[in-house]
Amino acid sequence: MSTVAAVLAAARTRLPASEARLLLGHVLGRSTAWLIAHDDELLDEAALLSFASLAARRRGGEPVAYLLGYREFYGREFMVSPSVLIPRPETEILVDLALAEVRIRDRAFLAAAGAEGEGARILDLGTGSGCIAITLSLEIPSAQVCAVDASEAALRVAGANAKRMKASLRLLRSDWFGALRGETFDLIVTNPPYVAEADPHLAADDLRYEPPPALASGTDGLDAIRRIIAAAPKYLTPGGQLWLEHGYDQADAVRELLSAAGLGTVEQHRDVAGIVRVSGGRLL
């Protein structure tokens, strides 16, 4: 048998230390703090074999999030599987903007009517794990949140996350707006596929294991974005907004698409690296 310290030391020759700790902690059901405080703890054969298997899979390229079965997003742990895109920190910008918009709307209702009025109607297109929709529902309980995805497997993951977190939202299988005819929303948010189909990054690192339909969209990566922006005005209430995440080099194209669709007051926001990654417009 080996100790925690010995196992981690050996693993660090082939894996980043942070990943080795996450994987061993997952096997043992222990936190990183526990591993540090109990580095002389002896591990049994079953734990050693389980860790070795996970470490080998990680060296082969499988994402840590899929090996653990979860990924943190907006301070919460969301279950993930290879059926859904792994939540990423840059998508939290989209959530921040959506929350700010809904809170501005709610304050306007209070000022105009002296009452909160009906909660904002929010649509999350291509919900995947449900991380955006569930976060918005939990952060603003008065909101009426609808989350759609074309993948039944993705909806099962989102439904499990919503149930575990006790989030109130409507889940619906839909190819973008396909199953939503006649409905309108105060806010539409989406993190659609936006990578070009021939982009070599799709065959490298973690992206190899994520669902291709959630990543790639046409020769320039803009097919899904074009469809969403063109159709969005029919599904927005007067003054309603569309916010979407896009690629690092797509800001100009997205701005033009929003304007062409008749969405005004177009805004674009940068990530921590200073790259424009989220754009939106309002139905005037």
N, C-alpha and C positions, 0 to 999 in steps of 0.2 A: 504493500500500500504506500501511497505518496501523500504528502501534505498539500494543503491549499497553496502554500507558497511555492513548493516545488513544481506543482502542475502549472501554475501561472507563469513561472519563470521559464519552463520548457516551451510553453505555448507562445511566449513573446518572441521567440525566434522566427515564428511563421505568421503570427497575427498581431495586430495592434493591441497593446495592453488593455485598452478600454473595451475592445470587443471580447477579448479573452475573459475579462471579469464579468461582462454581461452574460456570456454563454455559461460560465461556470455557476454564476449566481442563479441562472435559470434552472440549471440541472438540480441544484441543491435547494432551490426555493428560498434563497437568502439574498440579502442586499449587498451592495459593494462595501458598505460600512462593516457588515458582519464578516465578509471575507478578509478585510484588513485586520479586524480585531481578532480573528481566529485563524491566522495564517499558518499556525502549527497543527490545525485540525487534520486528522487522518481521513482520507477518502476511501470508501469501499470500492470493490471491483465494479459494481453496477454504475456508480457515479463516474468512475474513470472511463468506462466504456461509452457511457452516454455523452460525456464531454468530448471524448475523442471523435465520436461520430459527428457531433455538431461542428467541431473545429475543422474536420475534414471537409464537410459540406461548405463551410464558410470559405475555406481556402479554394474551393472549386468555384466560388463566385456567388453562391446563394446569399441574398440579402439578409442581414442580421434580423431585420424586422420579421421576415417570414420564418426564420428559425425560432425566434422567440414567440411569434404569434401576435405581437402587438407593436405599436409605435406611439410615442407621445406626441400629442398635438394640442396646442392651446392649454397645456397644463393637465390634460387628461390622457389616459391610456386607451387607445382604440385598437380593437382586435383587427388583424389584417390576415389575408391569405393571398396566394397567387392569383386569386380572382379579382383583386382590387389593386389600384395604384397605392403605393406607400405614401402616406401623408408627409409633406415636406414643410420645413419652416417658412419658406417664402409664401406659401399659401395662407399663412396667418395674416399677411397684409390684406388679403381679400376679406377675411373675417373682420379685421379691424375697421375697414372701410364700410362694410355692411352694417356693423354695429353702430358706427357713428351716424350713418344715414337714418337708421330706424329710430335712434334716440332723438335726432333732430325732428323727425316726423312726429314722434310722440309728444315732444315739447310743443310743437305747433298746434296739435290737437288740444292740449291743455290750455294754451293761450287763447285759442279761438272759441272753445266751447266750455271751458272750465271743467272738462272731464276728459278721461283718457280716450274715450271712443273705442272703436273696434281695433283690435291688434293688427299690426302690419301683416300683409299677406306676402310671404317670401317663397320663392321657388329656387331650388338648387338643382341645376341640370347636370346629369352625369355624376350622381352622388358618390359612387364607389363605396368606400368604407362608411360613408355618412358623416365624416369628420366635420365638414362645413355646416351641413344642415343641423346636426345634433348640437354643435357648439352654439349656433345661433338660437336654437330652441331653448337651450339651457341658460344662456346669457340673457335672453329676453323672453321670459315665459309667456308674455301676452301675445307674442307673434304667432301667426298661423303659418306653419312651415310645411311645404310640400317638397319631397325629394324624389327625383325620378332617375332611372337608369335603364338602359336597354338590356342589361345583363341580369338574369334571374339570380345567378350566383352572387353578384355584387349586392343585390337587394337583400339576400339572406344575411350577408355580413353586416350591412347597414342596419337591418332589422334587429340582429343580435346585439349590436352596439347600442341601439336606441333602447332596447328592453333592459339591458344591463345598467344603463345610465339613467333610466326612467325619464327619457326625453319624449315629449309629445310631438309627433310629426306624422304626416301622411306619406307613405311610400307607395310608389306607383311605377309599374314597368312601362317605359315609354322611350321611343326613339326621339330624343330631344322633345319637341313640343307635340309630337304625334298624338298622344292620348289626352291632351289638355285643351282641345278645341272649346272655345267659348269662355274659357277662364282667363282672368286677368290678375296681375300681381303688382304690388307696390315696389317690389325689389326682386330682380332676378340675378342670381350669382352662379358662376360656373368656372370650373377649372377643366376645360376641355382638352382633348388631345391636340397638340400643336407642334409636334416634331415632324419634319419631312420624312417620308417613307424610306428614302435612301440614305438617311443620316447614319454614318458609321457608328455613332454612339449607341444606337439601338442594339448593336451586337456586342457591346462591351459592358463590363462590370455588372452592377445590379440591374441595369435596364434589360439585360438578356432574360431575366426571370419575371419581369412585370408584364401584365397583359397588353399585347400590342394595340388592341383597339383603344386603350386608355392613353396611349402615348402618341401614335402616329396618325396623321390625317392629310393624305394627299401629297403631291409632289413638293409643295412648298410649306406644308404643315398647317395651312390655313383653311382647309376645306370645311371642317366642323365650325370654325369661328365664323366663316362666311354664312353658313346656314343659320347659325344662332343669331347673329346680328341682323340678318335680313328679316327673320321671322319675329324677332323680339317685340317690335312696336305693336303687333297685334295682341300681345299678351301682357302689355304694360298698362296700368292705369294712368290717367293724365298726371304728369309729374313724376311717374315711376322711373326707376333707374335700372340699368343693366351694368353689372360689373363683371369683368372676366380676367382671368390670368392668361398670359401668353408668353411666347418665347422672347429671349433676350434681344433678338434682332427684328421683332415684328411690330414694334411700337408705331412706326409711321404707317404701316399698312393697316393696322387695327384702327388708328385714328381716322384714316380715310374711310374705312368701312362703316364706322359709327356715324360719321357725318353724312355719308351717302344714304344711310338708312333713315335719316331724319332725326337722329338723336343729337340733341344740343348740349351745351355746356360740357363738352368732352373734357375729362380729367385723366391724367396719367400719373402713376405713382411709382417711385423707385424702391428697390429692395436695399438691403444693408450694404450691398456692393455698389450702389449708385446706378443700377440698371433698371430701366422702366420695365416692370413685369406685370402691372395691373392697370387696366384702362376701363373707363366707363362713360356712359352718357345718359342724359335724361330725355324722356318723351315730353316735349313742350306742348 
